[in-house]
Amino acid sequence: MLKILAIAPYQNLKTKIDEIAENFKTLYVESYVGDLSVGLAIATNLQLKCNK
């Protein structure tokens, strides 16, 4: 299974990503809404969780 992290700059794009991801059962998509600084914090926190 391929894991994808998507950080969208606005809610409507996140919603579209989630809708499209439902069509691909071999993908695990985790999506969030955030600008560049929030996106960096999300990615850093998730990376730290994965490395534990």
The first five atom37 places (N, CA, C, CB, O) and aatype in JSON, in Angstrom:
{
  "aatype": [12, 10, 11, 9, 10, 0, 9, 0, 14, 18, 5, 2, 10, 11, 16, 11, 9, 3, 6, 9, 0, 6, 2, 13, 11, 16, 10, 18, 19, 6, 15, 18, 19, 7, 3, 10, 15, 19, 7, 10, 0, 9, 0, 16, 2, 10, 5, 10, 11, 4, 2, 11],
  "atom_mask": [
    [1, 1, 1, 1, 1],
    [1, 1, 1, 1, 1],
    [1, 1, 1, 1, 1],
    [1, 1, 1, 1, 1],
    [1, 1, 1, 1, 1],
    [1, 1, 1, 1, 1],
    [1, 1, 1, 1, 1],
    [1, 1, 1, 1, 1],
    [1, 1, 1, 1, 1],
    [1, 1, 1, 1, 1],
    [1, 1, 1, 1, 1],
    [1, 1, 1, 1, 1],
    [1, 1, 1, 1, 1],
    [1, 1, 1, 1, 1],
    [1, 1, 1, 1, 1],
    [1, 1, 1, 1, 1],
    [1, 1, 1, 1, 1],
    [1, 1, 1, 1, 1],
    [1, 1, 1, 1, 1],
    [1, 1, 1, 1, 1],
    [1, 1, 1, 1, 1],
    [1, 1, 1, 1, 1],
    [1, 1, 1, 1, 1],
    [1, 1, 1, 1, 1],
    [1, 1, 1, 1, 1],
    [1, 1, 1, 1, 1],
    [1, 1, 1, 1, 1],
    [1, 1, 1, 1, 1],
    [1, 1, 1, 1, 1],
    [1, 1, 1, 1, 1],
    [1, 1, 1, 1, 1],
    [1, 1, 1, 1, 1],
    [1, 1, 1, 1, 1],
    [1, 1, 1, 0, 1],
    [1, 1, 1, 1, 1],
    [1, 1, 1, 1, 1],
    [1, 1, 1, 1, 1],
    [1, 1, 1, 1, 1],
    [1, 1, 1, 0, 1],
    [1, 1, 1, 1, 1],
    [1, 1, 1, 1, 1],
    [1, 1, 1, 1, 1],
    [1, 1, 1, 1, 1],
    [1, 1, 1, 1, 1],
    [1, 1, 1, 1, 1],
    [1, 1, 1, 1, 1],
    [1, 1, 1, 1, 1],
    [1, 1, 1, 1, 1],
    [1, 1, 1, 1, 1],
    [1, 1, 1, 1, 1],
    [1, 1, 1, 1, 1],
    [1, 1, 1, 1, 1]
  ],
  "atom_positions": [
    [[0.85, -1.18, 0.0], [0.0, 0.0, 0.0], [0.9, 1.24, 0.0], [-0.97, 0.0, 1.23], [1.84, 1.33, 0.78]],
    [[0.59, 2.16, -0.86], [1.32, 3.4, -0.96], [0.69, 4.43, -0.03], [1.34, 3.91, -2.42], [-0.52, 4.65, -0.06]],
    [[1.52, 5.06, 0.8], [1.03, 6.07, 1.74], [1.34, 7.46, 1.18], [1.68, 5.9, 3.15], [2.45, 7.72, 0.72]],
    [[0.35, 8.33, 1.22], [0.48, 9.69, 0.7], [0.05, 10.69, 1.77], [-0.35, 9.88, -0.59], [-1.01, 10.54, 2.38]],
    [[0.86, 11.7, 1.97], [0.52, 12.81, 2.85], [0.22, 14.01, 1.97], [1.67, 13.12, 3.88], [1.07, 14.44, 1.19]],
    [[-0.99, 14.55, 2.1], [-1.38, 15.72, 1.33], [-1.71, 16.86, 2.29], [-2.6, 15.41, 0.41], [-2.49, 16.69, 3.22]],
    [[-1.09, 18.01, 2.05], [-1.38, 19.2, 2.85], [-1.89, 20.26, 1.89], [-0.11, 19.7, 3.64], [-1.13, 20.84, 1.11]],
    [[-3.18, 20.51, 1.95], [-3.84, 21.42, 1.03], [-3.92, 22.82, 1.63], [-5.26, 20.92, 0.67], [-4.07, 22.97, 2.84]],
    [[-3.81, 23.84, 0.8], [-3.87, 25.21, 1.32], [-5.28, 25.68, 1.69], [-3.29, 26.15, 0.3], [-5.44, 26.7, 2.35]],
    [[-6.31, 24.93, 1.26], [-7.67, 25.31, 1.62], [-8.57, 24.07, 1.67], [-8.23, 26.34, 0.61], [-8.26, 23.05, 1.06]],
    [[-9.66, 24.16, 2.4], [-10.54, 23.03, 2.71], [-11.12, 22.36, 1.46], [-11.67, 23.49, 3.59], [-11.18, 21.14, 1.41]],
    [[-11.53, 23.15, 0.47], [-12.15, 22.55, -0.72], [-11.19, 21.62, -1.45], [-12.63, 23.63, -1.66], [-11.61, 20.6, -1.99]],
    [[-9.9, 21.97, -1.48], [-8.92, 21.1, -2.12], [-8.73, 19.82, -1.31], [-7.57, 21.84, -2.28], [-8.61, 18.74, -1.89]],
    [[-8.71, 19.93, -0.01], [-8.61, 18.73, 0.85], [-9.8, 17.81, 0.59], [-8.55, 19.13, 2.34], [-9.63, 16.59, 0.5]],
    [[-10.97, 18.38, 0.49], [-12.18, 17.59, 0.23], [-12.05, 16.84, -1.1], [-13.43, 18.5, 0.22], [-12.4, 15.67, -1.18]],
    [[-11.57, 17.52, -2.13], [-11.39, 16.88, -3.44], [-10.36, 15.77, -3.37], [-10.96, 17.91, -4.48], [-10.57, 14.7, -3.95]],
    [[-9.26, 16.0, -2.66], [-8.23, 14.98, -2.5], [-8.84, 13.74, -1.85], [-7.04, 15.51, -1.66], [-8.61, 12.62, -2.3]],
    [[-9.61, 13.95, -0.79], [-10.25, 12.83, -0.08], [-11.22, 12.08, -0.99], [-10.97, 13.34, 1.17], [-11.27, 10.85, -0.97]],
    [[-12.0, 12.81, -1.77], [-12.96, 12.19, -2.68], [-12.25, 11.35, -3.73], [-13.82, 13.26, -3.35], [-12.66, 10.22, -4.0]],
    [[-11.21, 11.88, -4.32], [-10.48, 11.16, -5.36], [-9.76, 9.95, -4.78], [-9.48, 12.08, -6.06], [-9.7, 8.9, -5.41]],
    [[-9.2, 10.1, -3.58], [-8.46, 9.01, -2.95], [-9.35, 7.8, -2.69], [-7.85, 9.49, -1.64], [-8.86, 6.67, -2.67]],
    [[-10.64, 8.02, -2.5], [-11.56, 6.9, -2.27], [-11.62, 5.96, -3.47], [-12.95, 7.43, -1.96], [-11.97, 4.79, -3.31]],
    [[-11.28, 6.45, -4.64], [-11.33, 5.63, -5.86], [-10.1, 4.74, -6.01], [-11.46, 6.53, -7.08], [-10.07, 3.87, -6.88]],
    [[-9.1, 4.95, -5.18], [-7.85, 4.19, -5.29], [-7.62, 3.41, -3.99], [-6.65, 5.14, -5.58], [-7.05, 3.93, -3.03]],
    [[-8.08, 2.18, -3.98], [-8.04, 1.36, -2.76], [-6.63, 0.94, -2.38], [-8.9, 0.13, -2.94], [-6.41, 0.51, -1.24]],
    [[-5.66, 1.05, -3.29], [-4.29, 0.68, -2.97], [-3.51, 1.83, -2.35], [-3.58, 0.19, -4.23], [-2.32, 1.7, -2.06]],
    [[-4.17, 2.97, -2.16], [-3.53, 4.14, -1.57], [-4.05, 4.38, -0.16], [-3.75, 5.38, -2.44], [-5.23, 4.17, 0.12]],
    [[-3.16, 4.83, 0.71], [-3.56, 5.34, 2.01], [-3.24, 6.83, 1.99], [-2.82, 4.58, 3.21], [-2.07, 7.21, 1.98]],
    [[-4.26, 7.66, 1.98], [-4.07, 9.1, 1.88], [-4.49, 9.75, 3.2], [-4.88, 9.69, 0.69], [-5.61, 9.57, 3.67]],
    [[-3.57, 10.5, 3.76], [-3.83, 11.27, 4.96], [-3.74, 12.73, 4.54], [-2.82, 10.92, 6.14], [-2.69, 13.16, 4.05]],
    [[-4.81, 13.49, 4.73], [-4.81, 14.87, 4.24], [-5.14, 15.86, 5.35], [-5.81, 15.03, 3.1], [-5.89, 15.56, 6.29]],
    [[-4.56, 17.03, 5.22], [-4.72, 18.12, 6.18], [-4.86, 19.43, 5.43], [-3.52, 18.18, 7.17], [-4.56, 19.51, 4.24]],
    [[-5.33, 20.44, 6.14], [-5.39, 21.8, 5.59], [-4.38, 22.65, 6.34], [-6.84, 22.41, 5.71], [-4.33, 22.63, 7.57]],
    [[-3.57, 23.39, 5.59], [-2.62, 24.28, 6.23], [-1.78, 25.04, 5.22], [0.0, 0.0, 0.0], [-1.59, 24.59, 4.09]],
    [[-1.28, 26.19, 5.64], [-0.38, 26.95, 4.78], [1.03, 26.37, 4.92], [-0.39, 28.48, 5.16], [1.2, 25.31, 5.52]],
    [[2.03, 27.05, 4.38], [3.39, 26.51, 4.39], [3.91, 26.24, 5.79], [4.31, 27.44, 3.68], [4.51, 25.2, 6.03]],
    [[3.7, 27.16, 6.71], [4.24, 26.96, 8.06], [3.48, 25.87, 8.81], [4.18, 28.28, 8.85], [4.09, 25.06, 9.51]],
    [[2.17, 25.84, 8.67], [1.37, 24.79, 9.31], [1.69, 23.44, 8.66], [-0.15, 25.11, 9.19], [1.81, 22.43, 9.36]],
    [[1.84, 23.44, 7.35], [2.17, 22.21, 6.64], [3.5, 21.64, 7.08], [0.0, 0.0, 0.0], [3.64, 20.43, 7.24]],
    [[4.47, 22.5, 7.28], [5.78, 22.06, 7.75], [5.67, 21.44, 9.14], [6.77, 23.23, 7.77], [6.29, 20.41, 9.42]],
    [[4.89, 22.06, 10.01], [4.7, 21.54, 11.36], [4.0, 20.18, 11.32], [3.88, 22.53, 12.21], [4.37, 19.27, 12.06]],
    [[3.0, 20.03, 10.47], [2.29, 18.76, 10.34], [3.26, 17.67, 9.87], [1.09, 18.89, 9.36], [3.32, 16.59, 10.45]],
    [[4.0, 17.96, 8.81], [4.93, 16.98, 8.27], [6.01, 16.61, 9.28], [5.58, 17.52, 6.99], [6.36, 15.43, 9.4]],
    [[6.53, 17.58, 10.0], [7.57, 17.31, 11.0], [7.02, 16.44, 12.12], [8.11, 18.62, 11.57], [7.67, 15.48, 12.53]],
    [[5.84, 16.77, 12.62], [5.23, 15.97, 13.69], [4.96, 14.54, 13.26], [3.94, 16.62, 14.17], [5.19, 13.6, 14.02]],
    [[4.46, 14.37, 12.03], [4.17, 13.02, 11.54], [5.46, 12.23, 11.33], [3.37, 13.08, 10.24], [5.5, 11.02, 11.58]],
    [[6.5, 12.89, 10.89], [7.78, 12.22, 10.7], [8.35, 11.77, 12.05], [8.77, 13.16, 9.98], [8.88, 10.67, 12.17]],
    [[8.22, 12.62, 13.05], [8.7, 12.26, 14.39], [7.93, 11.07, 14.94], [8.59, 13.45, 15.34], [8.51, 10.19, 15.58]],
    [[6.61, 11.03, 14.69], [5.8, 9.9, 15.15], [6.24, 8.61, 14.46], [4.31, 10.16, 14.88], [6.29, 7.55, 15.1]],
    [[6.55, 8.68, 13.18], [6.94, 7.49, 12.42], [8.31, 6.97, 12.84], [6.94, 7.8, 10.93], [8.57, 5.77, 12.73]],
    [[9.17, 7.84, 13.31], [10.52, 7.44, 13.66], [10.63, 6.86, 15.06], [11.43, 8.6, 13.52], [11.71, 6.4, 15.45]],
    [[9.56, 6.88, 15.83], [9.61, 6.35, 17.21], [9.48, 4.85, 17.2], [8.51, 6.95, 18.07], [9.49, 4.23, 18.26]]
  ]
}
